Amino acid sequence: MSDLTICSCEKSLLDMVEAFAARNTENMIYQTSLMSALLSGVYEGETTMADLLKHGDFGLGTFNELDGEMIAFNSNVYQLRSDGSARAASPQQKTPFAVMTWFKPQYRLRIDSLTSRQKLHEIIDAKIPSDNLFCALRIDGRFHHAHTRTVPRQKPPYRAMTDVLDDQPVFRFNGRDGVLVGFRTPQHMQGINVAGYHEHFITDDRQGGGHLLDYQLEQGVLTFGEIHKLMIDLPADSAFLNADLHPDNLDAAIRAVEN
């Protein structure tokens, strides 16, 4: 796809609005636990959805017992379940891993033609060229297709996340309006978080969604911005303290479970 076909006219791309707010380097990501802990089977935490909303209005993660994917935006939190459905999360539900921020995008772009996930990522990378910075992104629009998966709820004794991959159901949402919430994490943060792009999707009626494997956007609005600070809240329970947080195959294992 040519760069010039992203929008209805070339000028739309050149006029990307650096708006919403002046660049705010004080934006911060709040994170509970580590991706490497989740990978090794630490599926229970003490952080509630109500706790998360004290640290941001926008984010993603999972729920205790690996019971579905979490997506949050506009201070609303949803549980994306293993049957492809979605529902509002209760304030008391807990998470073993999540990331939140106050979403203050610096860039806005209207997309008016079929655009791939890769091309959208290239647009973001061009505006935030340093891989050493975090980025939060949101897309509101109509998706030609959104290919998702959600790992089903686990029971103790917990298996490592790589061992439950064969059980994950996958879903295709075709021609659906919805919201994408995502983060781009620096490569040097692999294991602490998920290096590269990590995105979740929910339909406009808030009835379906999941962790995104691939998608194409028909039309919509992309908003995003860089983030310079990260705060991590580490658990103190025995499962976390005894977990192997840096296995030899860490990078390959995370790429296997997230892509």
C-alpha positions in Angstrom: 0.0 0.0 0.0 1.4 3.4 -0.9 2.0 5.9 1.8 -0.2 8.3 -0.1 -3.3 6.1 0.1 -3.5 6.2 3.9 -6.0 9.1 3.9 -8.4 10.5 1.4 -5.7 13.0 0.4 -2.0 13.5 0.9 -2.5 16.7 2.8 -4.4 14.8 5.6 -1.2 13.0 6.5 1.0 16.2 6.2 -1.4 18.1 8.4 -1.3 15.6 11.3 -2.4 17.7 14.2 0.0 18.0 17.1 -2.9 19.0 19.3 -5.0 18.0 22.4 -2.3 19.4 24.7 1.2 20.8 24.5 3.8 18.0 24.8 3.7 16.8 28.4 6.8 14.8 29.4 5.3 14.2 32.9 2.9 11.6 31.6 3.5 8.3 33.5 2.7 4.7 33.1 1.7 2.8 36.3 2.3 -0.9 36.1 1.5 -3.6 38.6 3.9 -6.6 38.6 6.0 -7.8 35.6 5.3 -9.5 32.3 8.0 -12.1 33.2 6.1 -13.0 36.3 2.9 -13.5 34.4 4.8 -15.6 31.9 6.0 -17.9 34.6 2.5 -18.5 36.0 2.0 -15.7 38.6 -1.7 -15.3 37.9 -3.0 -13.8 41.1 -2.5 -10.2 42.5 -4.0 -7.9 45.0 -4.5 -4.8 42.8 -8.2 -4.1 42.2 -9.8 -2.4 39.2 -10.6 0.5 41.6 -6.9 0.7 42.5 -6.0 0.9 38.9 -8.3 3.8 38.2 -6.5 5.8 40.8 -3.5 5.7 38.5 -5.1 6.3 35.1 -8.1 6.3 32.9 -6.6 4.2 30.1 -4.8 0.9 30.0 -4.8 -2.9 29.5 -3.9 -6.1 31.3 -5.5 -9.2 32.6 -7.5 -10.6 35.5 -6.7 -13.0 38.3 -6.5 -16.6 37.3 -5.8 -15.2 33.8 -9.5 -14.9 33.4 -9.7 -12.8 30.2 -8.1 -9.6 28.9 -8.6 -6.2 30.4 -9.2 -3.0 28.5 -9.7 0.5 30.0 -10.5 3.8 28.5 -12.5 6.9 29.6 -12.2 5.6 33.1 -14.3 2.5 32.2 -12.8 -1.0 32.6 -14.0 -4.1 30.7 -13.3 -7.8 30.9 -12.8 -9.5 27.5 -13.7 -13.1 28.1 -12.5 -16.4 26.5 -15.8 -16.9 24.7 -15.2 -13.7 22.8 -17.7 -11.7 24.8 -17.1 -8.6 26.9 -18.6 -7.1 30.1 -18.0 -4.3 32.5 -15.5 -5.2 35.1 -16.4 -4.8 38.8 -14.3 -2.5 41.0 -13.4 -5.4 43.2 -12.0 -7.6 40.5 -8.2 -8.1 40.8 -5.3 -8.2 38.4 -1.9 -9.9 38.4 -0.6 -7.6 35.7 -1.8 -4.3 34.2 -0.6 -1.0 32.9 -2.5 2.3 33.2 -1.9 6.0 32.3 -3.8 9.2 32.1 -4.3 9.4 28.3 -3.1 12.7 27.0 -2.3 12.2 23.3 -0.1 14.7 21.4 -1.0 13.5 17.9 -4.3 13.0 16.0 -4.8 11.5 12.6 -7.9 10.8 10.6 -7.7 7.6 8.6 -10.1 7.4 5.6 -8.9 4.3 3.7 -8.1 0.7 4.4 -4.9 0.7 6.5 -3.0 -2.2 7.9 -1.8 -2.7 11.5 1.8 -2.4 10.2 1.2 0.8 8.4 -0.5 2.4 11.5 2.5 1.4 13.5 4.8 2.9 11.0 2.9 6.2 11.2 3.4 6.2 15.0 7.1 5.2 14.7 7.7 8.1 12.3 6.4 10.6 14.8 8.0 9.0 17.9 11.2 7.7 16.3 13.1 6.8 19.5 12.5 3.2 20.6 13.6 4.3 24.0 10.3 6.0 24.8 6.9 4.5 25.7 3.8 5.4 23.6 0.1 5.1 24.4 -2.3 4.8 21.4 -6.0 4.6 20.8 -8.0 4.0 17.6 -11.7 4.7 17.4 -13.2 3.6 14.1 -14.5 0.9 11.8 -12.3 -2.2 11.5 -12.3 -4.2 8.4 -11.3 -7.1 10.6 -9.9 -7.5 14.1 -8.3 -10.9 14.8 -8.3 -11.5 18.6 -7.5 -14.2 21.2 -8.2 -14.6 24.9 -6.6 -17.2 27.1 -9.2 -19.1 29.2 -9.4 -18.9 33.0 -6.7 -21.1 34.7 -6.9 -23.2 37.8 -4.1 -23.9 40.3 -1.6 -25.4 40.1 -0.9 -22.9 37.4 1.0 -23.8 34.3 3.5 -21.4 32.7 1.8 -19.1 30.1 3.6 -20.7 27.2 2.0 -24.1 28.2 -1.6 -22.7 27.9 -1.2 -21.3 24.3 -2.9 -24.3 22.7 -6.0 -23.7 24.7 -6.6 -20.1 23.6 -9.6 -19.5 21.4 -9.4 -17.0 18.6 -12.1 -14.8 17.1 -12.6 -12.6 14.1 -14.6 -9.4 14.3 -15.3 -8.4 10.7 -16.7 -5.0 9.7 -17.1 -3.8 13.3 -16.9 -0.4 14.9 -14.8 -0.5 18.1 -12.0 0.9 20.2 -8.4 -0.2 20.3 -6.2 0.5 23.3 -2.5 -0.1 23.1 1.0 0.7 24.2 4.4 0.6 22.4 7.1 -0.4 24.9 10.9 0.0 24.3 12.8 -3.2 23.4 15.0 -2.8 26.5 11.9 -3.3 28.6 11.2 -6.8 27.4 10.3 -8.9 30.4 9.4 -5.9 32.5 6.6 -5.3 30.0 5.9 -6.5 26.5 8.4 -5.0 24.1 6.9 -3.5 20.9 3.1 -3.1 20.4 0.6 -4.6 22.7 -3.1 -3.9 21.8 -6.6 -4.9 22.9 -9.9 -4.3 21.1 -13.5 -4.0 22.2 -16.6 -3.6 19.9 -18.7 -0.4 19.9 -21.5 -2.2 21.8 -19.0 -3.3 24.4 -20.1 -6.9 23.9 -16.9 -8.5 22.3 -13.2 -8.2 21.9 -9.8 -9.5 23.0 -6.1 -9.3 22.7 -5.3 -8.2 19.1 -3.3 -10.5 16.8 -3.9 -8.5 13.7 -6.3 -5.9 12.3 -7.1 -3.6 9.4 -8.8 -0.2 9.9 -11.3 0.9 7.3 -11.7 4.4 8.7 -11.3 6.1 12.1 -9.2 8.3 14.3 -5.8 7.4 15.6 -4.5 9.3 18.7 -1.2 8.7 20.4 1.5 10.3 22.5 4.9 9.5 24.1 5.4 8.8 27.8 8.7 9.3 29.7 8.0 7.8 33.1 7.2 4.4 34.4 6.2 3.4 38.0 6.1 -0.3 38.8 4.3 -1.7 41.9 6.0 -5.1 42.6 4.1 -7.8 44.5 5.4 -9.2 47.8 3.7 -12.6 47.8 5.5 -15.9 47.7 4.5 -16.7 44.1 6.2 -13.6 42.8 9.2 -13.8 45.1 9.9 -17.4 44.0 9.2 -16.9 40.3 11.9 -17.2 37.7 11.8 -13.7 36.2 14.6 -14.1 33.7 14.5 -17.5 32.0 16.8 -18.2 29.1 14.0 -18.1 26.5 12.4 -14.9 27.9 12.2 -12.9 24.7 11.1 -15.8 22.5 8.5 -16.8 25.1 6.9 -13.3 25.3 6.8 -13.0 21.5 5.1 -16.4 21.4 2.3 -15.6 23.8 1.7 -12.0 22.6 1.8 -12.4 18.8 
